[in-house]
Amino acid sequence: MRLSRKAATTGSLLAAMAMVTSTTTPAHAATNDPLRTQQWSLDQVRAEQAWPTSTGAGAVVAVVDTGVDFAHPDLGANLLQGATFTGCQGTSPCGNGDFRGPDGENNADEHGTHVAGIVAAVTDNGIGVAGTAPDAKILPVKVLEDGSGSFGEIADGIRWSADNGADVINLSLGGLPGLQALTLTGVESDVTDLLGCDVEALLATVTDKTRVVFLANPNNPTGAYLPRAEFERLLAELPAQVILVVDEAYHEFAIDAGVEDYPNSLDHRSDRALLITMRTFSKIYGLAGLRVGYGISSPAIIDYMNRIRRPFNVNSVAQAAAVAALDDTEHIERSRKAAHEGIPAIIEAMVALGFRAYPSLGNFVLIDVRQDATPVYERLLRRGVIVRPMGPWGLPAHLRVSVGTPEQTARVIGTLTEVLSP
């Protein structure tokens, strides 16, 4: 499969660079860079206000892209020896990340060089642009040729970057479905327990380089939740400099599910400064097509997020619908009741057939069908029932079944019984 990069985007890069906190000599507020006045992005993130605190010294940013021009005068000593994965024989790198590639020919696409300049161009040198983090080092990793490349080469580049000192990995790429897998390069763990989160194991993966921990509570696709005592342990033992992001997309289903120890992260805002709660109108409110949600955190964190989010990222129609949905208590209660009655019904039916179905605080049930779930999914699809096969989540024998209206749930149960019966 091939992957093509989009036009240069700096949002994710700037978000990452905002996390660099090493201290060095401040750069000049008024820089001697001819193109500085055209760099609206530096104004948006207030880079020059941040430079007295940090200019990125000690940080290594891997630019996984089309390679970088090692002869560019505005990059200078900020370039490290990187790696080239395009045009190589096998998976081992065959170059240093120069945009010319192993054949020595110029690459018509200088996108990687431009990205490197946005990150760490030498500042106040009378040439070109000012870097966002002008004292950071660039680790160039060439995985694209003329703007396109394979998922395999990009994955090799990401792994190489992580193993060779990168603190930040920048990807300015487009393409689905592989993009999600390529950009989520955090710590992975084996699926060992579908009934909950192992806080001790999670804390054991945290290092001095960890910046953000994401917790889905309730979790998707299992429906499991982290009890209040374990959540409070995580708050207490997670290092103070780490941001904890709690995804509570299914919160409205969980709060009245008969579970007394489900924690509301908003109750703990005073316990942790670096806490972000995320919620959505896509689930119980039924507004998934409008793509609207919200985050709650400290003024300082929200200020950083406002610097890098795209303007007009939620349209006026979506905003109006979301505000109206807050008052639609009848729909909310109807949806909650459907989930709380539908989940036990699906579980009971699956257990009666000899399959395992997991308790859930969401609006779905995870079912172990004890076989490759993809053919089961296809048979259900031919009968007009859409479920989610869980192979991409590392659960090839599982299906996730969403709960709808009572009539829809009854149809799902009947069709599942028909397809799964011996």
N, C-alpha and C positions, 0 to 999 in steps of 0.2 A: 504494500500500500504506500502511496506517495502522499506527501504532505507539503502544502504550499504555505508560505508565510504571508501574513497580511501586511498592510502598511505599518510603519513603525508606530508602536504604542508604548507609552512610558508609564502608564498608571501602575502596573504591577511592579515595575522596577522602582519607581519612586516610593511606593509603599514599603518595599523591602529596604530601600536606602534610609528611610526614616527610622529604621530600627538600629542603624549603625551608631554606636555611642562612644567610640573611642575619642579621646581628646587630643588635639594637636594645636599648633599655632594657627590663629584665625586667618582666613583668607581676607583679602581686601574687600570691603563692602562695595566699592565702586571698582570693578575689575577692568583691566586693560585688555578686553577681548572684543574685537570688532563686531561680532554678531550677538553680543550679549543682549542688546536691546530687543532682539527678535525672539528671545527665549522666554516666552510667556510662561512656560512650565515651571521655570525657576521662581518666577514671581508667585505662581499659584501655590507652590509648596513652601514659599518663604525661605528659600535655601540660604540666602545671605544672612537671615536672622539666625539660622541654625549653625552656620559656620563657626562662630565664636565658641560653640560647644563641641562641634565635631565636623571635620571635613573628610571623614572616612579613613583616616590613617589606620593601617593594620587590617583593613577589610579587603577581602579578595572577592571580586565579582566575576563569575564565569559568564561570558557572553556566548551562549550556544546558538550559533547563527551561521552566517555565510563566511566566517573568517574575518580577520581584521588586517588592515594595511599596516604592516610593521614599519613602513617608511613614512607614515603620516606624521608631520611635525607637531601636531597638536596633541598627540598621544605620548610620544617621547618615553620617558623612563617609567611611565605608569603601566607599560605592557610587560607581562610575564610570558615565558615560553609556554604555549598551550598545546593543543593537539588537533590533528586533522583526521576525520573519519570518512570523508568522501573520496572516492577513487582509490581506496585502499584494497589490498587483498586480505580478506578475513576481517576480524573484528578489532585487530590491534591498530592503534593510530599510526599514520605514516607521514606525519608532518607536525609543524609547531603551531598550527592555527592561523597561519598567514592566509589572506584571502586568495592568493594565487593558486593554492592547492599543490598537490604533489607533482603535477605536470609543469609547474612554473609559469603557467599562463595566467594572465589577468582575468579575474572574475568580473563580468560585467555588472554584477550586483554588489554594491558596496554597503548594503544594509547593515551588516555586522559592524563595519567601521563607524557608521553613523550612530549606532546604538552605543558602542564603546565611548564615543565622544560625549553623548548625553550623560553617561555614567561618570566618566572620570577624565575628561579632557583636561589638559594642564591649564590652569587658570592664571590670568594676569600675565600672560606671556606675549600679548600683542598679536595672537594668531587665533582665528576661528572663534570657537564657542567657549563657554565656561562649563566645566563639569559639575554635575549635581553633587558629587562627592569627590572633589578634585584631588584628594590625596589617597583615594582607594587605588588598588591595583586591579588591572584587567587580565583575566585568564581567557584568552580567545580559544574557542572550540568550534572548528569548522565542521558542520554537519549538513549544510545546504549548498547546493550548486545552482546558481541562477534562480534562487528563491524557492527551490523545491528539494526534497530529500525523502529518505525512507524513515519510517518509524523506528526501524532497527538501528540505523545510524544515529538518530536523535537520542534514542534510549542509551546507546553506547556512550554518547557524549555527555549525557547527564550523569551516568554512573562514573565516568572518568573524572568529571568535575568534582563530584562529591568525594571521590577517593584522593583527590590531589589538591586539597586545601581550599576549595571554594566555600565562602561563607554565604554567598547569595548566588543563585543560579537564575539568570535572566533568559526568558524565552519570549520572543516576539513572533509567535507563530499562530497559524490558524489551521483548522481542519478537525473534523469530528468523525468518529467518536474518539480517536486516539488522543486528541488534545487534552482531555480531562486526565487521562492516565499519565500523560507526559508532564503536566504542570503540577500535579499533586505528588511531589517528591518528598514527602515527609517520611517518618518512621513507619514501617509496616510491621505487623505482627500476625502470626498464624491465628486462624479462627479456631479457638479452643473451647469457648463456652458461649453458647447462644442465649444464655439466661441472664447475663449481666456483664458488667465491666470490671476487670481486675485492676483496682486502683494501685495496688502494690506494684504490679507489673508495669503499669503506665508510668508511675513515678520513677521506676528503675530505668526507663528509656530516656529520661530527661538529663541533659548535659549542660555544661556552661554555654553551649552554643544554641540551646533551645530558646526560641523567642515566642512561640505561640503553641498552645495546646487546644485542640478542638474536641469538644465533647457534645455528642448528640444525645439529648435526654428529653423524652424517650428516644431510643435508637431506631434508626431506619437501616436495614429492613427487618430487624428482629422484633421490634416492639418492646424490648427490655428497657429497664430504667435503672438509674443509679440511685439507691436509697439515700435518704437525707444524711445519715451518719457517714456514709462513704463519701458523699459529696462534700460534707464539711471537712472530712479528712483531707480530701484533695485540695480544698481551699487553704487549709492550714499548712500542708507540707510542700505544696508547689512553690518553687523559689519565687521570691517577690518580684523579680524582674521579668517573669514570664507572663504573657497575656493569656488569660483563660477565656476562650470563646465558647459559650454554651448555646447550641442550636436547639431551640425549643419549638420547632415547627409544629409539633403535635401537642403542645402544652394544653390547649383548650380541651382536648380529648382526655388528657391524663388527670386533670384536676378534680374530676368528679367520677373517677373510675373505681371508687371503693378502695383505693390504696392510700393509707394514711401517711406513709413515709416518703411520698414523692415530693422532692424539694422544688420550690419556686426560687430560681436563681436571683430574682429581684429582691428577695428578702435578705440577700447576703451582700448587697452592694456596698454596705459600710464595712464589710469584712475584708474586702480586697479592692485595691485601687484599680488594678488592671483586670477588670472583669467586663466582658461584653455579652449581653443577652440578645439573641436574634430570634425574631418571630416572623410569621408570614400570614398573609391573607389567602394563601393558596390551598390550605387544608380545610379547616372547619368552615371558613367563610365562603369557600367555593369560587375564589377569584383567581385560579391558577393562570388563566389566559391573560390576565392583566399584569402579571409579574410585579407584584407590589408586596413589600414587607417592611420591617423596621428593626432598628437596633437601638439598644439602650445601654449607655455607658457613661463614664465620667466626661465632663466638659473637655478635658485635655485630649482624650482619645477621639472624641467626636470631632474636635478641631482638626486633628491629623487626618481623619477620614474625609472630612470636607475638602481638604486641600487636594486630594487625589481622585475623588469620585468624579465621574463625568457630569457635566452640567445637564440638567433636564433628564436625569436618569430615570425618573418616574413621571410619566405624562399626567396631564391634568385630569383626564378621564379616569385613570386608575386611582388617582388621589381622591377624587370625588366619590368613586365607588367604594373605596376603602373606608372613608369616613361614614358613609351611609350604612355600610355593613356592620359597623360597630353597634348600631342601634337595632339591628335586625335580630333581636333576641329569640324570636320564634324560630327562625331558620337555625340559629346556633343550637338551641335546645333540641330541635328535631334531628339535626345531624349527630349531636352527641348521643341521643337516645338510640339512633339507628346503629351507631358503632358499638355501644355498650350491650345491645341486644344481639347484634349480628355476630360479633366476635365469638361469644360462647357457643352460638349455634353452629358456626363453621368448625370450631374446635371439636365439639361433640360429634359432629358427623364424620370428621376425619379419624377421630379415635375409634369410632365404631367400625370403620373400615380397616383398622389396624395400622394407621399412619400416625406420625407424631405432628402435632400442631402446637405452636408455642403461645403462651399467654402474651397479650399485647396491650399496651397503653396508647396505641395509635388508633388508626382506623383501618387496619389491615391485619392479616394473619400470615405468619411464615409456616409453611407446611413442608415436611420432609416426606417426599413421595418414594424414597428408597430405590430410585432408578434415575437415569438421565432425565432431567426435568424438561429438556427442550422438546422431545417428541410429545410429551404430555401437554406442554404449552401449545404446540401446533394442533393437536387434536381438539383442545378447548377452543382455539381460535376458529377452527372450521365450523364450530357449533355456535359461534357468535359471542364467546366469552373471552375477554382479554385479561390475562394475568401477567405477572412479571417473572420470567425465569431468572434465577439468582446465580447463574454461572459466573458472570462478570464480578460478582462479589465473593467469589471463592466458595460458593455453595452450589455445586452442579446438580445436586439431587433435591433442590428446594425450589418452591414457588412462593411468591408473595401475592396474596389475594386481598384486594381491597374490598371494604364493606360499602355497599350503597344503600338504596332504599330497601325496606323489608322485602318488596317484590323482587328486586335485583338480587338480594342475598339468597332468597329462596331458589332463584334460578341458578345461581352459582353453585349452591350446594347440590342441587339436582344434577347439574352437568358434571361436576367433579365426581359425584357418586357413579354416574354412568361411565365416565372415562377411566376411573381408577378401580372399579369393581373387577374381580377376577373373571 
